[in-house]
Amino acid sequence: MEPYTPRALPIDDIDWTVHISRIGKANAALARYDGLLQGIINPEILLSPLTIREAVLSSRIEGTQASLEDVLQFEADKSHKLAPEKRLDIHEIINYRTALKAAVVDLKERPICTNMIRDLHRILLTSVRGRDREPGEIRRIQNYIAPYGTPIERATFIPPAPSVVPDALTNWENYLHSEEKDPLVQLAILKAQFELIHPFRDGNGRIGRMLVPLILYDKHILSTPMFYISSYLEHHRDVYYKRLLAVSRDNDWNGWIGFFLQALIEQATENNQKATAIIGLYEETKKQVPEVTHSQYTVQAIDTLFSRPIFNTADFIEESKIPKQSAHRILRGLADSGILVVTREGKGKSPTIFRFSRLIAITGTGSR
């Protein structure tokens, strides 16, 4: 098998008539979702659990086994003993979330570009598996995709030769900032082309999935870069890889575009449902917490619960900026009323750990 030679973008043989129906449905589903996003005062806080879930599921596609609750529990109790592999899984997920947050900030200053992507890759591979594979650097060696221990001769896919990668990325970036007949089809092509170029030695799939919400935001399709694609791709993992391989082997761009548009339709609908449920819980909690706590710090308390549904007392005090005595009284009242569950009572230097179970139940683990 020879290294893949990426086609120059734009693709000139897209069968637009085949995609008309899905393009319409995807645009409508995304418009409904964005309407919801625009009605949320602090989407970064309210949808924070969904951002963690996206990091979990995108990493799971690459083989990590840690769950949403594993990550939240680890952040609330870093002294908790974990197997080395599980700890590495969790750190990979945390890095993914950190990179995504950094991208959101960066997008306010500059458009998506190769240098931004390199910065995200550097964050993604900091102190985790792959840290020895030149984080943030465009690869200078030939890599390939195959089961561990398989020689290149039996590779599933051989990405472009290193000498081809810089020009392919320049073409990719130029296409990103060009006009296409439909931006969602353009996004589908950009997503696949990036993963087929495989510009890094590791982490290409995760960066490729991270680019989906960033490009939706960059193209003004969404008002905030909070779109979570990995649930659909993880559930349809075999088809996902099959469609990407069909592009490289058979030049089947139309098959990939159809698959990706369907992913946008279904994922926008699921994101809408989960965000709606979270907003409903937030409104309900806004009524309950004042009745229980009679505190002037209600808003800070609620926002902290929604940003971290498993947490310890010390983190709650630090993040909410509520005075220590008031924070303890609020947390005890919320636990006594059943809004929070105490999963570990504080003892010595170990703080009490609380769980906002209803929010975790909405967020889910991504199984469909």
JOCOR-V21753 format. One record per residue. N is the residue number from 1. RES is the residue in three letters. D_CENTER is the distance of its C-alpha to the mean C-alpha in Angstrom with 1 decimal. Layout:
n	res	d_center
N	RES	D_CENTER
N	RES	D_CENTER
This chain:
n	res	d_center
1	MET	32.7
2	GLU	32.4
3	PRO	29.3
4	TYR	27.5
5	THR	28.7
6	PRO	26.1
7	ARG	27.6
8	ALA	28.0
9	LEU	26.0
10	PRO	26.6
11	ILE	27.3
12	ASP	30.7
13	ASP	31.1
14	ILE	28.4
15	ASP	30.1
16	TRP	29.1
17	THR	31.2
18	VAL	29.3
19	HIS	26.0
20	ILE	27.6
21	SER	27.0
22	ARG	23.3
23	ILE	22.8
24	GLY	24.6
25	LYS	22.7
26	ALA	19.2
27	ASN	20.4
28	ALA	21.9
29	ALA	18.9
30	LEU	16.7
31	ALA	19.8
32	ARG	20.0
33	TYR	16.5
34	ASP	17.0
35	GLY	20.3
36	LEU	18.8
37	LEU	16.4
38	GLN	19.6
39	GLY	21.4
40	ILE	19.2
41	ILE	20.8
42	ASN	18.0
43	PRO	14.7
44	GLU	13.0
45	ILE	15.0
46	LEU	15.2
47	LEU	11.6
48	SER	10.6
49	PRO	10.6
50	LEU	8.2
51	THR	5.6
52	ILE	7.0
53	ARG	7.1
54	GLU	3.6
55	ALA	4.3
56	VAL	7.6
57	LEU	7.5
58	SER	6.2
59	SER	8.8
60	ARG	11.1
61	ILE	11.6
62	GLU	13.1
63	GLY	15.3
64	THR	14.2
65	GLN	15.8
66	ALA	14.6
67	SER	13.7
68	LEU	12.2
69	GLU	15.8
70	ASP	16.4
71	VAL	14.0
72	LEU	15.4
73	GLN	18.8
74	PHE	18.6
75	GLU	17.8
76	ALA	20.7
77	ASP	23.0
78	LYS	22.6
79	SER	26.1
80	HIS	25.2
81	LYS	26.3
82	LEU	23.8
83	ALA	24.3
84	PRO	23.4
85	GLU	21.0
86	LYS	19.1
87	ARG	19.1
88	LEU	17.7
89	ASP	14.9
90	ILE	14.0
91	HIS	14.3
92	GLU	12.0
93	ILE	9.2
94	ILE	10.6
95	ASN	10.7
96	TYR	7.1
97	ARG	6.7
98	THR	10.1
99	ALA	9.4
100	LEU	6.9
101	LYS	9.7
102	ALA	12.3
103	ALA	11.4
104	VAL	11.8
105	VAL	15.1
106	ASP	16.1
107	LEU	15.8
108	LYS	18.6
109	GLU	20.8
110	ARG	20.4
111	PRO	19.0
112	ILE	16.6
113	CYS	18.7
114	THR	19.1
115	ASN	19.8
116	MET	16.6
117	ILE	14.6
118	ARG	17.0
119	ASP	16.3
120	LEU	12.6
121	HIS	13.7
122	ARG	16.3
123	ILE	14.0
124	LEU	11.8
125	LEU	15.2
126	THR	17.1
127	SER	19.3
128	VAL	17.5
129	ARG	18.5
130	GLY	18.8
131	ARG	20.0
132	ASP	23.3
133	ARG	21.9
134	GLU	22.3
135	PRO	19.0
136	GLY	18.7
137	GLU	21.7
138	ILE	22.1
139	ARG	23.6
140	ARG	27.4
141	ILE	27.9
142	GLN	27.7
143	ASN	24.9
144	TYR	24.6
145	ILE	22.6
146	ALA	24.6
147	PRO	25.0
148	TYR	25.7
149	GLY	29.3
150	THR	29.8
151	PRO	31.7
152	ILE	30.6
153	GLU	33.4
154	ARG	31.5
155	ALA	28.0
156	THR	25.8
157	PHE	24.7
158	ILE	26.0
159	PRO	24.1
160	PRO	26.2
161	ALA	28.7
162	PRO	27.8
163	SER	30.4
164	VAL	28.7
165	VAL	25.2
166	PRO	26.0
167	ASP	27.7
168	ALA	25.0
169	LEU	22.3
170	THR	24.8
171	ASN	25.3
172	TRP	21.6
173	GLU	21.3
174	ASN	24.5
175	TYR	23.3
176	LEU	20.1
177	HIS	22.6
178	SER	25.1
179	GLU	25.9
180	GLU	25.3
181	LYS	26.9
182	ASP	23.6
183	PRO	20.4
184	LEU	18.3
185	VAL	20.4
186	GLN	20.0
187	LEU	16.1
188	ALA	16.7
189	ILE	19.1
190	LEU	17.1
191	LYS	14.2
192	ALA	16.8
193	GLN	19.0
194	PHE	16.6
195	GLU	16.0
196	LEU	19.7
197	ILE	20.7
198	HIS	18.8
199	PRO	19.6
200	PHE	18.7
201	ARG	20.3
202	ASP	17.1
203	GLY	13.3
204	ASN	13.6
205	GLY	11.5
206	ARG	8.3
207	ILE	9.4
208	GLY	10.3
209	ARG	7.1
210	MET	5.7
211	LEU	9.2
212	VAL	9.0
213	PRO	8.3
214	LEU	10.3
215	ILE	13.0
216	LEU	13.2
217	TYR	13.9
218	ASP	16.1
219	LYS	18.1
220	HIS	18.6
221	ILE	17.4
222	LEU	15.2
223	SER	16.6
224	THR	13.5
225	PRO	10.1
226	MET	8.4
227	PHE	7.7
228	TYR	5.8
229	ILE	7.3
230	SER	6.9
231	SER	9.5
232	TYR	12.0
233	LEU	11.6
234	GLU	11.9
235	HIS	14.8
236	HIS	16.4
237	ARG	15.7
238	ASP	19.4
239	VAL	19.7
240	TYR	16.6
241	TYR	18.3
242	LYS	21.6
243	ARG	20.9
244	LEU	19.7
245	LEU	22.8
246	ALA	24.9
247	VAL	24.1
248	SER	25.2
249	ARG	28.2
250	ASP	29.4
251	ASN	28.0
252	ASP	26.6
253	TRP	24.4
254	ASN	25.3
255	GLY	24.1
256	TRP	20.7
257	ILE	20.6
258	GLY	21.8
259	PHE	19.1
260	PHE	16.3
261	LEU	17.9
262	GLN	18.3
263	ALA	14.6
264	LEU	14.1
265	ILE	17.1
266	GLU	16.1
267	GLN	12.5
268	ALA	13.8
269	THR	16.5
270	GLU	14.4
271	ASN	12.2
272	ASN	15.6
273	GLN	17.2
274	LYS	14.8
275	ALA	14.9
276	THR	18.6
277	ALA	19.2
278	ILE	17.6
279	ILE	19.8
280	GLY	22.7
281	LEU	22.3
282	TYR	22.1
283	GLU	25.3
284	GLU	27.0
285	THR	26.1
286	LYS	27.5
287	LYS	30.8
288	GLN	30.9
289	VAL	30.2
290	PRO	33.1
291	GLU	35.5
292	VAL	34.7
293	THR	34.5
294	HIS	36.7
295	SER	34.9
296	GLN	34.4
297	TYR	31.0
298	THR	29.5
299	VAL	26.8
300	GLN	25.6
301	ALA	25.6
302	ILE	23.6
303	ASP	20.9
304	THR	20.6
305	LEU	20.5
306	PHE	17.6
307	SER	15.5
308	ARG	16.4
309	PRO	17.8
310	ILE	19.2
311	PHE	21.1
312	ASN	24.5
313	THR	27.3
314	ALA	27.2
315	ASP	23.6
316	PHE	24.3
317	ILE	27.3
318	GLU	25.7
319	GLU	22.7
320	SER	24.8
321	LYS	27.7
322	ILE	30.0
323	PRO	33.3
324	LYS	33.5
325	GLN	36.2
326	SER	34.7
327	ALA	31.3
328	HIS	33.0
329	ARG	35.0
330	ILE	32.0
331	LEU	30.1
332	ARG	33.2
333	GLY	33.8
334	LEU	30.4
335	ALA	30.8
336	ASP	34.4
337	SER	33.4
338	GLY	30.8
339	ILE	27.8
340	LEU	26.6
341	VAL	27.4
342	VAL	28.6
343	THR	27.2
344	ARG	29.3
345	GLU	32.2
346	GLY	32.6
347	LYS	35.3
348	GLY	36.6
349	LYS	33.9
350	SER	31.1
351	PRO	29.7
352	THR	29.3
353	ILE	25.8
354	PHE	24.9
355	ARG	22.5
356	PHE	21.6
357	SER	21.8
358	ARG	21.5
359	LEU	18.2
360	ILE	16.8
361	ALA	18.6
362	ILE	16.9
363	THR	13.3
364	GLY	14.3
365	THR	13.0
366	GLY	11.9
367	SER	15.4
368	ARG	17.0
